[in-house]
């Protein structure tokens, strides 16, 4: 017999009242799709390349202090990012780099160099912390501190947010919207952009969705805890990314990808980025854009400017 004196959410899920599971699901939802019919300059589809520059904060944000893992993160800054920037410059392609504030403070020249090269820098937490472990007050303070730090270092206030680990607390979307960010890129409810709904109400916040299938780390990353090892060859990763692009091109939609400098930045893997860009351009006219450019175009083309 169910003990009605207890909070419904303290019960096993099969005992939850309808208002409980509806309330959980309804906290943050995908609203109307923001899929433009037309991309700039007559492009058939849009490509949004992104790079999460976790670097040393991949270890620090989890509370770790292992010297070897800190060095692994440092590889991303010393080798991975310069290689990525070289490939992007060779193809004259802009991209978005999501940078934890502490990683930016450890190597302040990096976010400056990224912006000077014509790319976007977005917020990716203070120290790559898990939002689900924070109170609403703590999460708000981390967002404000991270944004201010990146603005001070680059001379441009970030307009985009990506939660570390793609881990959103019940407060994340509301805080990102309240603090005036243009877009979030942490959720997975679609392949095209959409407006985020918070407690059933449109927020005006654009979501540029991510997904594990479009993330290099899922296929190529080594980790001791939890124990994971690369299980997919670079050739197969290119094939997956290429199929994602081809699907977006055929549909006239958006292809969004996530890569990490300390994953994709090795000699045996950086060619994936080069080959993907080359393939995309071989299909026809494609709009390579930052996430900020994608969000602004989606808002304007779909009439969100008048509502949010």
C-alpha positions in Angstrom: 0.0 0.0 0.0 1.4 3.4 -1.0 2.2 5.7 1.9 0.5 9.0 0.9 2.2 10.9 3.7 5.5 10.8 1.8 6.4 13.2 -1.0 5.5 11.4 -4.2 9.0 11.9 -5.6 10.4 10.0 -2.7 8.5 6.9 -3.8 9.7 4.4 -6.5 8.8 5.7 -9.9 6.0 3.1 -10.4 4.2 4.8 -7.4 4.6 8.3 -8.7 1.4 10.3 -9.1 0.6 11.6 -12.6 1.3 15.2 -11.5 4.8 14.1 -10.4 6.0 12.5 -13.6 4.3 15.2 -15.7 6.0 17.9 -13.6 9.4 16.3 -14.0 9.0 15.9 -17.8 7.5 19.4 -18.1 10.4 21.3 -16.5 12.3 21.8 -19.7 10.9 20.8 -23.1 11.5 21.5 -26.8 9.2 24.2 -28.1 8.7 25.1 -31.7 11.3 24.0 -34.2 13.5 26.8 -35.5 14.5 25.2 -38.9 15.0 27.9 -41.5 13.7 27.2 -45.0 16.6 29.3 -46.4 20.3 29.5 -45.3 22.5 32.5 -46.1 23.9 32.9 -49.6 21.8 30.1 -51.0 23.5 27.4 -49.0 21.8 24.0 -49.0 22.5 23.3 -45.4 24.4 24.7 -42.3 27.3 23.2 -40.5 28.1 24.2 -36.9 31.5 22.8 -35.8 32.3 23.0 -32.1 35.2 22.2 -29.8 35.0 21.8 -26.1 38.3 23.0 -24.6 38.1 21.2 -21.3 41.9 20.8 -21.0 43.0 20.5 -17.3 39.5 21.1 -16.0 38.4 17.7 -17.3 40.3 16.4 -14.3 39.9 19.4 -11.9 36.2 19.7 -12.3 35.8 16.1 -11.1 37.9 16.9 -8.0 40.9 15.1 -9.4 44.6 16.1 -9.0 46.3 13.4 -11.0 49.4 14.8 -12.7 49.2 12.6 -15.7 45.6 13.5 -16.4 46.4 17.2 -16.0 49.1 16.7 -18.6 46.6 14.9 -20.9 44.4 18.0 -20.7 47.4 20.2 -21.3 48.0 18.4 -24.6 44.7 19.8 -25.8 46.0 23.4 -25.4 49.6 22.8 -26.5 48.9 20.6 -29.5 45.2 20.0 -30.1 43.9 23.6 -30.4 46.7 24.8 -32.6 46.1 21.9 -35.0 42.4 22.6 -35.1 43.0 26.3 -35.8 45.3 25.4 -38.6 42.7 23.2 -40.3 40.0 25.8 -39.9 42.2 28.5 -41.2 43.2 26.3 -44.2 39.6 25.9 -45.2 38.5 29.4 -44.0 35.8 27.9 -41.8 34.6 29.5 -38.5 33.7 27.4 -35.4 32.7 27.7 -31.8 34.9 26.9 -28.9 33.3 26.2 -25.5 35.9 27.0 -22.7 35.6 26.5 -19.0 36.7 29.7 -17.3 39.5 28.1 -15.3 40.9 26.5 -18.5 40.9 30.0 -20.0 42.7 31.5 -16.9 45.4 28.7 -17.0 46.1 29.6 -20.7 44.7 33.1 -21.3 46.4 33.5 -24.7 44.2 30.7 -26.1 40.8 32.3 -26.0 42.3 35.5 -27.3 43.9 33.6 -30.2 40.6 31.8 -30.9 38.6 35.1 -31.1 41.3 36.8 -33.1 41.1 34.0 -35.7 37.4 34.8 -36.2 35.9 32.1 -34.0 33.4 32.2 -31.2 34.1 31.5 -27.5 31.2 30.2 -25.4 30.7 29.5 -21.7 31.4 25.9 -20.6 31.2 26.2 -16.8 33.6 27.6 -14.3 35.8 24.6 -13.8 33.8 22.0 -15.8 31.6 21.4 -12.8 28.5 19.2 -12.8 25.5 21.5 -12.6 23.4 18.8 -11.0 25.5 19.1 -7.9 25.0 22.8 -7.5 22.3 24.9 -5.8 20.5 27.4 -7.9 22.5 30.2 -6.2 25.8 28.4 -6.9 25.0 27.7 -10.5 24.0 31.3 -11.1 27.2 32.5 -9.6 29.3 30.1 -11.7 27.6 31.2 -14.9 28.2 34.9 -14.1 31.8 34.4 -13.1 32.5 32.2 -16.2 30.9 34.7 -18.6 32.7 37.7 -17.0 36.1 35.9 -17.1 35.8 35.0 -20.8 34.6 38.5 -21.6 37.6 40.0 -19.8 40.0 37.8 -21.6 38.6 38.0 -25.1 37.0 41.5 -25.1 33.7 40.0 -26.1 30.9 38.8 -23.8 29.9 35.2 -24.7 26.3 34.8 -25.9 26.3 30.9 -25.9 26.3 28.4 -23.1 27.1 24.7 -23.1 26.8 22.8 -19.8 29.9 20.7 -18.8 29.1 17.0 -19.4 25.9 18.3 -21.0 24.6 18.0 -17.4 21.7 20.3 -16.7 20.2 20.8 -13.3 16.5 21.7 -13.0 17.6 25.3 -12.9 20.1 25.5 -15.8 17.8 26.5 -18.7 15.9 29.0 -16.6 19.2 30.6 -15.4 20.7 30.7 -18.9 17.5 32.4 -20.2 17.3 34.9 -17.3 20.9 35.9 -17.7 20.3 36.9 -21.3 22.2 34.2 -23.2 21.2 34.0 -26.9 21.4 30.2 -27.0 22.2 27.0 -25.2 23.9 23.9 -26.7 23.5 21.1 -24.2 20.3 19.3 -25.0 19.2 16.6 -27.4 15.5 16.9 -28.2 16.0 17.5 -32.0 18.5 17.8 -34.8 17.4 21.3 -35.8 17.3 24.3 -33.5 14.3 24.8 -31.3 13.0 27.2 -28.7 13.3 26.0 -25.1 10.1 25.8 -23.1 10.5 26.2 -19.4 7.6 25.0 -17.2 5.4 25.1 -20.3 6.2 28.7 -21.3 8.4 29.8 -24.3 11.7 31.2 -23.1 13.0 32.9 -26.2 16.2 30.8 -25.7 17.4 29.0 -28.8 18.7 25.5 -28.4 21.4 24.2 -30.8 21.1 20.6 -29.9 24.0 18.2 -29.4 24.0 14.4 -29.3 26.4 11.7 -28.3 26.4 10.2 -31.8 27.9 13.5 -33.1 30.6 13.7 -30.4 34.2 12.4 -31.0 34.8 11.4 -27.4 32.1 8.7 -27.4 34.1 6.8 -30.1 37.7 7.8 -29.5 38.3 8.6 -25.8 40.3 6.6 -23.3 39.4 6.9 -19.6 40.4 5.0 -16.5 37.4 5.9 -14.4 34.9 4.8 -15.6 37.1 2.4 -17.7 36.5 3.1 -21.3 38.7 2.7 -24.4 38.4 3.8 -28.0 36.3 1.2 -29.8 35.8 3.0 -33.2 38.5 3.6 -35.8 39.1 7.1 -37.1 37.9 6.0 -40.5 34.6 4.8 -38.9 34.2 8.1 -37.0 34.6 10.0 -40.2 32.0 7.7 -41.8 29.5 8.5 -39.0 30.1 12.2 -39.1 29.9 12.2 -42.9 26.6 10.4 -42.8 25.3 12.9 -40.3 26.3 15.7 -42.7 24.9 14.0 -45.7 21.6 13.6 -44.0 21.5 17.2 -43.0 22.5 18.3 -46.6 19.8 16.1 -48.2 17.2 17.6 -45.8 18.4 21.1 -46.1 19.0 21.2 -42.3 21.7 21.6 -39.7 24.7 19.4 -39.0 26.1 20.2 -35.6 29.3 18.4 -34.3 31.2 18.3 -31.0 34.9 17.6 -30.8 37.6 17.9 -28.1 41.1 19.1 -28.7 42.6 16.3 -26.4 40.6 13.7 -28.4 40.6 14.8 -32.1 43.9 16.7 -31.9 46.2 13.7 -32.5 48.1 13.1 -35.8 46.1 10.0 -36.5 42.8 11.8 -35.9 43.0 15.5 -37.0 42.6 14.5 -40.6 38.9 13.6 -39.8 38.2 17.3 -39.4 40.0 18.1 -42.7 38.3 15.3 -44.6 34.8 16.2 -43.3 35.1 19.8 -44.4 36.4 18.7 -47.8 33.5 16.3 -48.2 30.9 18.8 -47.1 32.1 21.3 -49.8 32.2 18.6 -52.4 28.4 18.2 -52.0 27.5 21.7 -52.9 27.0 25.1 -51.2 27.3 24.8 -47.5 27.1 27.5 -44.8 29.8 26.9 -42.2 28.9 29.2 -39.2 29.5 29.7 -35.5 26.8 28.6 -33.1 26.1 32.3 -32.5 25.5 32.9 -36.2 23.3 29.8 -36.5 21.2 31.0 -33.5 20.7 34.5 -34.8 19.8 33.3 -38.3 17.3 30.7 -36.8 15.7 33.4 -34.6 15.3 35.8 -37.5 14.3 33.3 -40.2 11.6 31.7 -37.9 10.2 34.9 -36.5 11.4 34.5 -32.9 12.8 38.0 -32.8 9.2 39.3 -32.3 8.5 37.0 -29.4 11.7 36.7 -27.4 
